[in-house]
Amino acid sequence: RMDFPEHWRIVLIFDHANTGVHGEQEIEAFRQLPEFPASIAADMCRRVLMQALPALAESDLVTFGKAIRELQERTGDYFSPVQGGRYASPRVAKVLVWLEAHGVVCSGQSSWGPTSFAIFADKDEAERMLSRVKEAFSEQKDLEFLICQGRNQGAILKDLSK
């Protein structure tokens, strides 16, 4: 675990008309997929340890974004047969392609989606791009966007049995 730079902002992209794979459907999806290639897993581990984490420590969004994009593409392509494409939601996929075409260096999908993210250097940059993306996708009523930031603390466990 490593702290996320305080000034970075994340735009979350929600598709309320779509739900990601979960529960029994997720278990079945893993049964259908072939074993993940060890060579790709090794490359992904190297990218996390040698690129993403050092870039995070240095607040280097471009290098961090390149590493995350590669991880996203590899995992998205692997899960494509069971989620219907690199991303679970075609609407969100269009937003991610649009963001990349407009210079966003770090984006991807959370787990099975459809929630996705784009990371920006600061609040002002996130707000500017959010305004543009909302205008570009104004006809997509099921899409919702939210600006947030990293939560730099570990999990908090509560004993609910008491």
C-alpha positions in Angstrom: 0.0 0.0 0.0 1.2 3.5 -0.8 -0.3 6.9 -0.2 -1.9 8.5 -3.2 -0.7 12.1 -3.9 -3.0 14.5 -2.0 -3.3 16.9 -5.0 -4.3 14.2 -7.5 -8.1 13.9 -8.2 -10.0 11.0 -9.5 -13.1 11.3 -11.7 -15.3 8.3 -11.2 -17.6 7.3 -14.1 -20.8 5.4 -13.2 -23.2 3.7 -15.6 -26.4 3.2 -13.7 -27.9 1.1 -16.6 -25.2 -1.6 -16.2 -24.0 -3.8 -13.4 -20.7 -5.5 -13.3 -20.2 -9.2 -12.9 -20.6 -10.4 -9.3 -21.8 -13.3 -7.2 -22.5 -16.6 -8.9 -22.0 -14.9 -12.3 -18.5 -13.9 -11.3 -17.7 -17.5 -10.1 -18.9 -18.9 -13.4 -16.9 -16.3 -15.3 -13.7 -17.4 -13.6 -14.5 -21.0 -14.5 -14.9 -20.1 -18.2 -11.7 -18.2 -18.5 -8.4 -19.9 -19.3 -5.6 -19.7 -16.8 -4.0 -16.3 -16.9 -0.7 -16.5 -18.7 2.2 -16.5 -16.2 4.4 -14.4 -18.6 1.8 -11.6 -18.6 1.2 -11.9 -14.9 5.0 -11.5 -14.4 5.1 -8.4 -16.7 2.2 -6.9 -14.8 3.9 -7.4 -11.4 7.0 -5.8 -12.8 5.0 -2.8 -14.0 3.4 -2.4 -10.6 6.7 -2.7 -8.6 9.0 -1.0 -11.1 6.8 1.7 -12.6 3.5 2.3 -10.9 4.6 2.4 -7.3 7.8 4.5 -7.9 5.7 6.9 -10.0 3.1 7.2 -7.3 5.9 7.9 -4.7 7.2 10.6 -7.0 3.7 12.0 -8.0 4.6 11.3 -11.6 1.1 11.0 -13.2 2.4 10.3 -16.7 4.5 7.3 -15.8 1.9 6.1 -13.3 -0.8 6.4 -16.0 1.2 4.5 -18.6 1.7 1.6 -16.1 -2.0 1.6 -15.1 -3.1 1.8 -18.8 -1.0 -1.3 -19.6 -2.5 -3.2 -16.6 -6.0 -2.1 -17.6 -5.5 -3.2 -21.2 -4.1 -6.6 -20.3 -6.8 -7.4 -17.7 -9.6 -5.9 -19.8 -8.6 -8.0 -22.8 -8.4 -11.1 -20.7 -11.8 -10.6 -19.2 -13.3 -9.5 -22.5 -15.0 -12.8 -23.4 -17.1 -12.7 -20.2 -17.7 -9.0 -19.8 -18.4 -8.2 -23.5 -15.3 -6.2 -24.3 -12.3 -4.5 -22.7 -14.8 -2.6 -20.5 -18.0 -3.9 -19.0 -20.1 -0.9 -20.2 -20.1 0.3 -23.8 -21.1 3.8 -22.7 -18.3 4.0 -20.2 -15.9 2.6 -22.8 -16.8 5.5 -25.1 -16.0 8.0 -22.3 -12.7 6.4 -21.7 -11.7 6.4 -25.4 -12.8 10.1 -25.5 -10.7 11.0 -22.4 -7.7 9.3 -23.9 -8.2 11.1 -27.2 -8.3 14.4 -25.1 -4.9 13.8 -23.4 -5.9 11.9 -20.2 -3.0 9.7 -19.3 -4.5 7.5 -16.6 -7.8 5.8 -16.8 -9.4 2.4 -16.4 -12.2 0.2 -15.0 -12.6 -0.8 -11.4 -12.7 -4.5 -11.0 -15.6 -5.9 -13.2 -17.0 -2.5 -13.7 -18.9 -0.8 -14.9 -17.5 1.9 -12.7 -14.4 3.4 -14.2 -12.0 6.2 -13.4 -9.7 8.8 -14.8 -6.9 10.4 -12.7 -5.9 14.0 -12.9 -2.9 16.1 -11.6 -5.1 18.4 -9.5 -8.6 19.6 -8.7 -8.6 22.3 -11.4 -7.6 19.9 -14.2 -10.3 17.4 -13.0 -13.0 20.0 -12.9 -12.1 21.3 -16.4 -12.1 17.9 -18.0 -15.3 16.9 -16.1 -17.1 19.9 -17.5 -15.9 18.9 -21.1 -16.9 15.3 -20.7 -20.3 16.1 -19.3 -20.9 18.3 -22.3 -19.7 15.7 -24.7 -21.9 13.0 -23.2 -24.9 15.0 -22.1 -27.2 12.7 -24.0 -26.2 9.7 -21.9 -28.6 10.0 -19.0 -27.4 6.8 -17.3 -23.9 8.2 -16.8 -22.9 9.9 -13.6 -19.5 11.5 -12.8 -18.0 12.2 -9.4 -14.7 13.9 -8.4 -12.9 12.4 -5.4 -9.4 11.9 -4.1 -7.4 9.0 -2.6 -8.2 7.9 0.9 -4.8 7.5 2.4 -5.5 5.1 5.3 -5.9 1.4 5.6 -9.1 -0.5 6.3 -11.0 0.1 9.5 -12.4 -3.1 11.0 -15.4 -3.1 13.2 -16.7 -5.9 15.4 -20.4 -6.1 14.4 -21.1 -9.1 16.7 -21.3 -6.9 19.8 
